[in-house]
Amino acid sequence: MTQQQYDESSVRVLKGLEPVKERPGMYTRTTDPTHICQEVIDNAADEALGGFARKIAVTVHQDGSLSVEDDGRGIPVGLHPQEGVPVVELVYTRLHAGGKFNKKDGGAYAFSGGLHGVGVSVTNALSTRLEVEVKREGGVHRLVFSGGDVIEPLARVGDCGPRTSGTRVRVWPDGKYFESPRYSMQELERLLRAKAVLLPGVAVTLTVEKPSGDEVKAWQYPEGLKSYLAELCNGDEPVAPLFAGEAYIGDDHEQFAKGEGAQWAMAWFEDGASGESYVNLIPTPVGGTTRPVCAPASTTR
């Protein structure tokens, strides 16, 4: 048996986004690139959850890339006070950098469904190219990466109105990290519909570019779960009126944080049962619960 050397030089230290590239399965699902794009969608949804965005537009381009655009606040583009690099660059190049760690009053995100500074940096690491365009404080700013590295530094490329803001991210997933380079359109549609259901009034669209003409699907539910369940009823009459409600924790609870709680919508029919559940805006297809960072929700028929 050959004896393998094991000494101080055998220990390897991975830095930056190297761990993601070496072991992508530890950070995301590698059957296809849908999940790394979901991380970008989750960030847009978190802006809407905070009341800062009313539109989320996702486009699957003919070249295999996917873009996500929202009209939220726009990722900050100024220099980070400790790191000395643009904040938007930190968000996409550091595994544990983001605005979702501070849950105190006045923090950037009181509630969120994204991966708290892990998600989009993983997306960046596993993409051949990633473009970020930010509209904020009267300017249009652009930053481009390849394999997680900056190839076009942050630059102001135009102007916008002082009240115009938002973020647009376009991702070209690197096929070598995935079993299939194709997105799961069924999963993508289900995810986007879920965002619309759980973000009442927010307009969510999915555009698929095709040579024969773009295909567009849109979702918007003014009353959230209640509107969605009414749609699922498909004209059938329940045996009892549709029931919807919500409850949230106040300031004085010993075990739960202010704002944690739940929403629900239920209807009873004679022909069997089905249900859907979500936590932190994320579908939970096999059920289960968690200590939520924001409200879980459910629909039942």
N, C-alpha and C positions, 0 to 999 in steps of 0.2 A: 504494500500500500504506500503510495506516494505521500510523504509528509508535507503538509501545507504550512507555509510560514505565517505566523500570526504575531506581529509585534506592533510597536507604536506607529509605524508607517502604514499599517493596514487599515487604520481608522480614517475614514473619509468624511469630511465636513461639507455638506451641500449648502450653498448659499443662495439667497435671492429666490428665484423661481425654479432653480435646479431640481428641488425635490418633486415638484409637480411633473416635470418632464421625465424624471427617472421612474416615478411610480404614479402615473396619472390615475390609476384605479383607486388610490387612497383618497382622491379629492373629488372625483366625479364619476359618473357612469360612462363607460367607454364603448358601449354597444353602438352608439351613434352620437353626433355632436349636439343633439337636442338639449341636453342638460346644461352644457356650458353656455348655450344661448339663453336658457331659462334664467341664468344668473343675471343677465343684463335686463331681462324682462322684469325680474323681481325688483331690481333697483328702481325701474320706472314706476312699478306698482307701489313701492314704498313712498315715492313722492306723492302719488295720488292718495294713498292712505293718510298721509299727513295733511291733506287738503291743499297741496301746492300744485297739483296737476289735474287736468280734466280730460286729457287725451293721451292715449298710448297707441302708437302705430307701428306694426311689425311688417316687414317686407322680406320675402324670400326672393332673392335675385336670381337671374338666369345663370350667373357665373358661380353659383353655389354659396355665395355669401348671404348673410342675414343681417338686417339692420333693425334697430329699435329706436324710436324717437318719442320723446315726451315733451310736454310743455311745463315741466316743473321748474325748480329754481336754478338748475344748471349746476354742475359740479364746480366748486370753487377753483379758480385758476391762479390765485395768488400763491406766494411762497409760504410753505409751512414754517411756523416760527422756530421749531426745533431742528427740522431736517434740512431746511434751506433749499428745497426743491418745490416745484409747483404741486399743489395738493392733488390735482387731477392725475398727475404722473404717479404720485404715491399710491393712490387708490388702485391703479392698474399694475403696479410693479412690486408691491409689498403685500405679503400674505396676511398681515395683521394690521392693516391700515384702513380706516374708514370712519364715517361719522355715526356709526351705530353702537359704539361701545358706551357712550355717555347717555344713560337713560334718565338722568336727573331732569327736573324741570328746567326748561330753557335749552335742552340739548337739541341737536339737529333732527333726531328721530326719537320720538317718544315710543313708537311702535314700529316694527319692521318685520319683513319676512325673508329678506336677503341674508346672506351668510356672514354678515358682520365683518366685512373686510377680507374675506377669503374668496368669495365667489368670482368676482370679475377679474381678479388677478390670475385665477386658474384659467378663466376664459382666454386671457391674454397669452398666458404661457403656452397654451395648446392651439394657438392660431398662427397661420403663416403671416397674417396681416390683421391689424385691428386699428380702426380709425375712430377717433373721438372728436366730435364737434360740439362746442359749448357756446350757448348764447347767454350772456350774463353781463349786466351793468353796462349796456350799450355797445358791447363788442362781440364779435364772432371769433372764437378761438379754436385752433385745430392742433391735434397731436396724433402722431402715427407710430405704431409699434410693429415689430416683426418678431415672432417667437418670444415675446415678452420684453424685448429690448427696444428702446427708443430709436427710431430711424429718422424721424422728423420731429425736432423739438417743438414744444408748445410755441405757437405764434398767433398773433392776432391777424386774421385774414380778411376781416371786414367789419362793418358796423351793423347794428340793429337798434330798434327803438329802445328807449330806456326801460320800458315795461315789458319788453319781449325777453323771454328766458326759456331755457330748456336744454336738453342733452340728446344728441344723436350718436349712436354707436353702430358701427358696421364691422362685422366679424367674418373672417375667412378661416374656418376651422382647418387644422392640419390633419389631413386624412390618415397619416401614419399612426396616429394615436387611437383611432377608432376602427371597430370591426366593419362598419359601413359608413361611407361619407354622407349618406342621405339623412335628412331630418325625418323624424316620425311626424308626419302631418297630422295624424289622428291625435297624438299626444299634444302637439302644439296647439291645435284648435281647442282641445279640452282645457288646456292651461289658460289660454286667453279668455275663453268663455268664463272660466272660474274667476279670473280677475275682475271681469265686468260684473259678475254676480255679486262679488264681495265688496265692490267699490261702487255703491249706488250712484248712478248718474254719470259715471266716467265712460267715455266713448272709447272702445277698443276695436281696432281693425287689424285684419290680416290680409295682406296683398301678396299674391303669388304671381310673379312675372312669368309669362309664357309667350312664345312667338305668335300664337294665335290671338293674344290679348290677355291682359291681366285679369285674374280672378280675385274678387274682393269679397270678404266676409266681415260683417260688423256686428258687434254686440253692445247693448246698452240697456241697463235695467234700472229705471228711476227709483224703484222701491226695493232694489237688491234681491234678497232671497225670496221675498214674497212675489215679486214680478217673475222671477225665474221659475218658481214652483207653479205659478199660474200657467206659464208657457208649457211646462212639462205635462200639465193636466190635459192639454191638447183638446179642449172642449168637453172632456168627460166631467160628469157631475159627481163630486165627492159625496159620501154619505153624511158628512158633517162639514160645516164651513171651514175653509182654510184658516189655519191658526198660525200666527207669526208673532214673535216677540224678541226681546233682548234684555239683558241685565248686566250691569258693570259694577266693579268695586269702587267705592268712594275713598276718602282720605284716611279713614280710621280703621282699616282692617289690619289685623296683626300678621296674617300669613300671606296675603296677596297684595300686589302693587296696585296703585290707583290706575283705573282704566282697564284692568284685566276683566274678562267676562266672556259672554257668549251671545250669539244670535241663533234663532231657530225659526224654521217654517215647516209646518206639517199639514198633511191632508190625508183623509182616510177614504179608501176605495174598496169595492167588493172583490176586485180581481187580483189580489196579492199585494206584495210590498216590495219596495226598493228604497235605497237611500244614498245620500252623498254626504261627506263630511270634509271639513277643511280646518287647518290650524295655521295661524299667521299668514293667511292668504294662500297657503299651499294645499292642494288636494291631498287627502289621506285615503287612498283607494282601499287599503286594508284595515281602515278604522284606527282605533287607538287614540290615546290622549297624551298630552304633554303639559308641562308647566308653561303656559303661553307667554310670549312677549307681547302679543296682542290678542284680540278676541278670536276664539274658535267660532265656527259657524256650521250649521248643518241644514240639509233639506231632506225631507222624507215624503215619499208617496206611498 
